[in-house]
C-alpha cells in the first residue's frame, strides 16, 4: 500500500473512532467560546435564555450554537483542569473548523492591587505546574503563550494568567505564584491557549476575579475554603453577565 493511501486510511479510522465530523459549512467563520465550571455554564445558559432542546452533547460536555452581532458561535462547556479542557478545545477546532476561541469565565485574584469582579484580558498565559519546582524555575518558557491584544481598542485590565490543575486555595500556593509575577489564576486557560497556538488560531482569554485565596493560618482550613467557595459562587453570574454584555461582542469582531 502506498504511504499516501495508508495516511488517508489512518485518518479515516481516527475520525471514525473519535466520531469527529466537520460540521462547518464552507465559507462560514465559526468562533468558539469555552466555559469551564458548571456554575459558569449554568449562568451563561440563563443569561442567553438558551432552550434546553438546543443544547447538544459531545464527548467532553455540552455545547450549543448561538449568534451575537451576526457572528456564528459555538459555546461549549470544556470542564475545568488542563487535559480535558485542552482535549475539548481540540475536538471543537476539528469538528467546527474554529478560527478563534474565546476563553470566558472566572479566576482567582493573585495581584492584590486588583479586586473581586475586575475583568481581565491577559496578554500572556503560563502553566506553573510543569516543572520540578524544587530545582527548576516555576514557569518554563516553552509552555508560555503570548496573546496579541493590539487590535482591541477598548479599556481592559491585562497581565499574566497562570494555569495549573490544582486550584489556588492554600495560602502558600498563593504566595508562590504571586512571587512569580502571576496576576490571576485558573485551571484551564493556558492549556487552551497552548492548543490554539498549536493550531495557529487566535485565542482571547476574558476572566473576571471571583475571589482571592484566604490566609488560613490559625483558622480551620476547610472552613476557610468554604468561605472562598461561597464568594466564588456569589460572584459567578455577575462576572458572566458582564463578560457577555461588555466584552464578548467586542472581541468576536
C-alpha positions, 0 to 999 in steps of 0.5 A: 500500500502506498504511504499516501493511501495508508495516511488517508486510511489512518485518518479515516479510522481516527475520525471514525473512532473519535466520531469527529465530523466537520460540521462547518459549512464552507465559507462560514467563520465559526468562533468558539467560546469555552466555559469551564465550571458548571456554575459558569455554564449554568449562568451563561445558559440563563443569561442567553435564555438558551432552550434546553432542546438546543443544547447538544452533547459531545464527548467532553460536555455540552455545547450549543450554537448561538449568534451575537452581532451576526457572528456564528458561535459555538459555546461549549462547556470544556470542564475545568483542569488542563487535559480535558479542557485542552482535549475539548478545545481540540475536538471543537477546532476539528469538528467546527473548523474554529478560527478563534476561541474565546476563553470566558469565565472566572479566576482567582485574584493573585495581584492584590492591587486588583479586586473581586469582579475586575475583568481581565484580558491577559496578554500572556498565559503560563502553566506553573505546574510543569516543572520540578519546582524544587530545582527548576524555575516555576514557569518554563518558557516553552509552555508560555503563550503570548496573546496579541491584544493590539487590535482591541481598542477598548479599556481592559485590565491585562497581565499574566494568567497562570494555569495549573490543575490544582486550584489556588486555595492554600495560602502558600500556593498563593504566595508562590505564584504571586512571587512569580509575577502571576496576576490571576489564576485558573485551571484551564486557560493556558492549556487552551491557549497552548492548543490554539497556538498549536493550531495557529488560531487566535485565542482571547482569554476574558476572566473576571476575579471571583475571589482571592485565596484566604490566609488560613493560618490559625483558622480551620482550613476547610472552613476557610475554603468554604468561605472562598467557595461561597464568594466564588459562587456569589460572584459567578453570574455577575462576572458572566453577565458582564463578560457577555454584555461588555466584552464578548461582542467586542472581541468576536469582531 
